[in-house]
Amino acid sequence: MPSALSRLDSPELRASIYQFTVYIPGGVASVFLGIWLSEHGIPADQIGIINALPTFCLLLLNILVGRIADKADDWRTALIYISLASALAPLPLYFVSEFWGILLIWALCATTNGLVAPVIDAATVRMTRRNGSDFGTIRAWATVGYVFAAGGLGLLLNMLGSAAFVTLYVATVFVRAGLAYLLPRFRAPAPKVTLASVAPEKAIPASRLRDSLQLWFVLPLLAFALVNSSNAIIGSFGALLWHENGISSYYLGPLLGIAAVGEAILMFAWRRFGGRVTARNMILAAAIAGLVRFTIMAFNPPVEVLFFTQLLHAFSFGMGYFGVVHFIANWTNEANAAEAQGFANMLNMGAAMAALIGFGFLVELFGSHAFFYSTVTSLLAIGCVLLSLKLRPPKALVG
């Protein structure tokens, strides 16, 4: 029977432990940040700006950081540095209480935090493909971590109030930084050069990301970015809107947590049926789920219906995200894996930035009816995927 130490030495287990912490800080922010800002006297339109500025920073940094991570000796090194930066960033939050100070410090916090996910996911999907293990099971632990943060730590909102937000956020990013040192090496060991292995042929140059950026390739990534911009809206405004519409604070954490529970179930079960669906059809399903989910939310439904719409997050995010990760892995190579994931994340950040800024103003004018914005973006996403499929049909179950 293998010892606990030998099981810990499994790269899949070590990656899973770190994945568990990836979205915990974001889960804490989803429950606490909007209410914490509101209690500091910051209105909804300024809350939208506070949430949008980090997306602008990520828009500028994602491809650059992905390129640097790809050139490092291993993605592990980049993840350690990013995790340490995200642990130090929130400390000044203890000393700010007005709009401009919070805007600048939160931009640093959310930007460093947002750089983690695309690098760890690109590294993990390559490692699992090489080892023959299941990416979905490892990635699902990130969702379990979000459930723990939103559903578990979110219950502390009733006990401690939003004043606990900064301390909880700081604690979670420090724990993640410590666990980064447990990460395995993700790249295959470099082969040793021998006389027998030296080939006389000219080496094949590594492909470049820009060679892949054709319309049929970009459209599915844009489609998911449009749908995911509404998921960002839920993370920034969901708890605040529900709270203002009379939903008890007791339900806020569970409402956010149940979305991640559905996502985790889908990810753990993915290996049983995921191979039967093409990557772009996964993104199409996400867009359709988003259309249903956010249109219902626009009518300010009762809490029972909100639990149902939140379960659709398994498809509007979980299935769509899997579609993007596999779509990128299918059509790029290891030389630009993190850079390609960074490009997709850049589109996500751009769409999220526009959504957060616009939604903040729409909430001031229309309240929950502002969710019709997401109805429109979901319809655009469906059109993007259908056009991509027309331009380049998938090969078997790849595209």
Sequence and secondary structure as in RCSB ss.txt:
>XXXX:A:sequence
MPSALSRLDSPELRASIYQFTVYIPGGVASVFLGIWLSEHGIPADQIGIINALPTFCLLLLNILVGRIADKADDW
RTALIYISLASALAPLPLYFVSEFWGILLIWALCATTNGLVAPVIDAATVRMTRRNGSDFGTIRAWATVGYVFAA
GGLGLLLNMLGSAAFVTLYVATVFVRAGLAYLLPRFRAPAPKVTLASVAPEKAIPASRLRDSLQLWFVLPLLAFA
LVNSSNAIIGSFGALLWHENGISSYYLGPLLGIAAVGEAILMFAWRRFGGRVTARNMILAAAIAGLVRFTIMAFN
PPVEVLFFTQLLHAFSFGMGYFGVVHFIANWTNEANAAEAQGFANMLNMGAAMAALIGFGFLVELFGSHAFFYST
VTSLLAIGCVLLSLKLRPPKALVG
>XXXX:A:secstr
   HHHHHT HHHHHHHHHHHHTHHHHHHHHHHHHHHHHTT  HHHHHHHHHHHHHHHHHHHHHHHHHHHHSS H
HHHHHHHHHHHHHTTGGGGG  SHHHHHHHHHHHHHHHHTHHHHHHHHHHHHHHHHT  HHHHHHHHHHHHHIII
IIGGGHHHHH GGGHHHHHHHHHHHHHHHGGG    S       TTT  SS       HHHH  HHHHHHHHHHH
HHHHHHHHIIIIIHHHHHHTT  HHHHHHHHHHHHHHHHHHHHHHHHHGGGS HHHHHHHHHHHHHHHHHHHTT 
  HHHHHHHHHTHIIIIIIHHHHHHHHHHHHS GGGHHHHHHHHHHHHHHHHHHHHHHHHHHHHHHGGGGGHHHH
HHHHHHHHHHHHHHHHS   TT  
